[in-house]
Amino acid sequence: MDENRKMWGSEVVLTVLLAALIAPAEARAQDNPPYTAYWSFADLMAGENARYPKIARISEPGTRESPNYTGFFFYQCRQFDPTDRCVLGMRVHCQNRDVRPADRAEIGFIDLQDGYRWTRIGETAAWNWQQGARLQWRPGSDEILWNDRSDDGRHYVCRVYNFQTGARRTLPWPLYTPLPDGASALTHDFERMKHGGTPYVGIGDKYADQYAPKETGIWKMDLNTGDATLIMSLDQMARTAYPDGPPSSGCLYFFREGWNP
């Protein structure tokens, strides 16, 4: 088994363990749930003879000649609709290599009450192996959000699909994470990310020759209008992190941001 597959295998195991650790609150009310639930990490590490829920594959594997690899790719995003019937997913047709500019992924959902039927609602040319296309349900809404390249291929955008009406719209910025009330979202320069498994490929970084440009950083975008405000520049972050001056080379960028509880 190569190192990439070992890495992904470890992440899958960790995901399963965390799923057991943060099982739905309803499980607490069950006298004898059909699986083991741990309410602290210490209990998890000391646990023995754990019982696991029954696992069923819900994604279509495709064929040997044209395989499908369907996943959700990252945590802290809403994958299930409010009724827990439909599960979002991103389907790709390659593995064990870097993403290339021509690679496109399908965006859709799986109906858990209709034979695991896959419905394709769009596609994306803005994704990476670690976080996918930031696919997720917009909180408090029937809208589904994901990142893509703009139609002219010059910048990244957020595609919006209304699950109930089928209406579509495009926001002029990509998104990272929405506010819990769904009104706005935080975002950053996806074309600037550099470390393994994270680059969005196909669009160059216009500030590539600058360590920490003052013109960009973390933005707050209105999810209704698409208007965005810069709330923390890379220059501000560099001056905070390096009060005696930034490194002489390199590239400072934001990779993740989030809201306090």
N, C-alpha and C positions, 0 to 999 in steps of 0.2 A: 504494500500500500504506500503511495507516495505521500510526501509531507502535506500537500494541499488537502488530500482526502482525510489524513489524520486530523488536520486542523478543523475541517468541517465536521468530522465525526465528533470531536470534542465539543464543538458548539451545540450539536444536536443533543448530546447527553446533558450538557448544562441546561439547555432549554427545557428538557423533560424534567430535570430536577427542580428548576425554578417554577415550572408549571405546578408541580406537586406542592411546592412551598407556598405559592400564592393562589391556591385553589379558591374557587368562588366561595363567598361568605356563606352561601346557602348550605355548603357542606358541613359547616359547624353545627347546623341545626339537625343534621341527620344523626340518629343514634348509631347506625352502623353503615356508613357509606361503603360502596363497593370498591373503594381504593383507599390508600393511605394518604393522609394529609398531615403535613408538618406545619406548625405555627411559628417556628423559629428556625434559624439556620443551625443552631446547636442541636436541636431535636433531629433535624435532617441528617446531620453528620453522625449522630449516635444511633440512628434508626437501623432496625434489622427486620428482615422478612417483610419488606414492603409489598403491598398489593398494588397492582397497576391497572388503570382503566383499559378496557378493550380498545384496541387501535384498529381503525379501518382506513384504507387509502381512499381519498375522495377525489384525487386528481387523475386525469387520463394520462397514461404513460406514453401514448403515441405508438410508433412502430420502430423496429430496429433501424429502418432506413431514415425515419424522420421522428426521432424521439422528442418528447416534451419534458421539460423540467419546470414544474410549477411550485412556487413558494410565495411566502409573504416577506421574507428577507430580514425584517427587523422588528424589534419590540417597541413598546410605548407608542404604538399606533393602533387605531381602532380597526380591527379586521372584521368583526361581526356587525351586522346591522342590528338595530335596537330589538328586533324580535328573535335574534340568534338563529335566523333561518339561512341567511346568505353570507358567504365567506368570500372576502376579496382575495384575489391572487394575481400574480404576474407570471406569465409563461414565457420561457426562453427555449431556444433550440440549440444551445451549445453549452459546454462545460469544460473545466480544467484548462482554461486559458484566460487571458485578459480580454476585457470588452473592447471591441473595435468600433470605429465610427459608423460602420454600415450595419451593426447589429441592432435589430429592432425586437422589442418584446411586446407580447400581447397583454392587455389589461382586461380583466373580467371578474366574474364572481361565480361561485359554485352554490347551487341550490341544494341544501341538505335535505329537503323534503320532496325532491323530485329526481330521485335516482342520481344525485350528485351531478346534475346537469350543469355544464359550463356555458356561460353566456359571455361572449366577447363584447366589450363596450368601447374599446379603443386600443391604441398602441403607444409605444414610447421609444424615443431614441435618446433618452436621458436617464440612465440607470447605472448602478454599479453592483458588484457582487455582495457588498456588505449591507447596503441599505436599500437596494432596489431602486424604485422610482419615488419613494416616500408615499406610496399608495396608502390611502386611508379614508375612512368616512369623516366628513365634516361634522363636528359635534353639534347636536341640536338641529340637524338638517337632514334632508334626503339626498344631499349631494355627496359625490365621491370625488376625491382629489388625487391627482398624481402629476409628476413632473414630466416634461417633454422638451424637445427642441422646438423653437418657433417655426412657423411654416417657411420662413425664409432662411432658417438655419443659422441665424446670427446670434441668438441668445436663448436662454432657457426660460420656460414659461410653466404655468400650472394649468393643466386641463381640468375642467369641472363638468361632471355629468350628473344630471338629476335622475335618481333611481326610479322615481315615480312617473315623471313626465317624459323622460328621454331628452330633455333640453340640454344643450351644450353651450359652454362659454369658455373663454380662455383668459386667465389673469396674466399680466405682463411680467410677473416674477415667479420663479419657482418657490416652493415652500419647504420648510423643514418641519415645523411643528405648530399646530393651531392652538390658540388660546382655548381653555376648557369650555368657554361659552360659544366658540365657533366664530366669533366676530372678526378676529384677526389672526395672523400667523407670523412667526419669526422665520427669517431666511438669511442666507449668506451666499457667497460666491462659490457655486458648485464647480465652476471651471477652474478654481484655484486649488482645489484639494489635490494632494500629491501622494500620500502614503498608500501602501499596497492595498488593493481591493476597493479603493474609494474614488478614483478619478471618474468624473463624467467626461467622456471623450467626444471630440468632434467640434468643440468650440475653444479657441485659445483664450488664455488669460490676458486681458488688455493691460494689466498691471504687472506682468511677469518680470519686468526689470526693476520693480520696487519691492523692498523688503516689507514695508507696512504702509501702504497708501492711505492717505486721509480721506479719499473720496468714497471708500467702501468699507464694509465690515458686516455688522449685524443690522438687519433691516426689520422693521415691523410693517407688515402689509395688511391692508383692509381686505378681507375676503369677499366683500360685496363690490367694492369699487376697483380694487387693484392698486390703489394709491399706497405708496410706501415711504417710510421715514427712516433715515439712518439714525440708529440709537446708540451705536458704539462703533467707532471707526477702528480700523486696524492700527492706525497711528496712535490713537488713545490707548489701545491695549498694549502696544509696544512700549509706550512711555510708562505705563503702569508696571509691566512685567520686567522692564529693563531700565530702571531709573538712571543708571549710569551710561546709558546708550545701548542701542540694539547691536546684535552680532554684525560682523562685517559682511556676511554673506547669508544666503538662505532665503526663505519665503515664509512669512507669517500668514496664517489663514485660520479662519474659524471652521470647525468641522461639525460641532454639535452645539446647540443651545436649547434651553428649556425654560419653562415657567415654574416659579415657586408654587407650592401647593396652595 
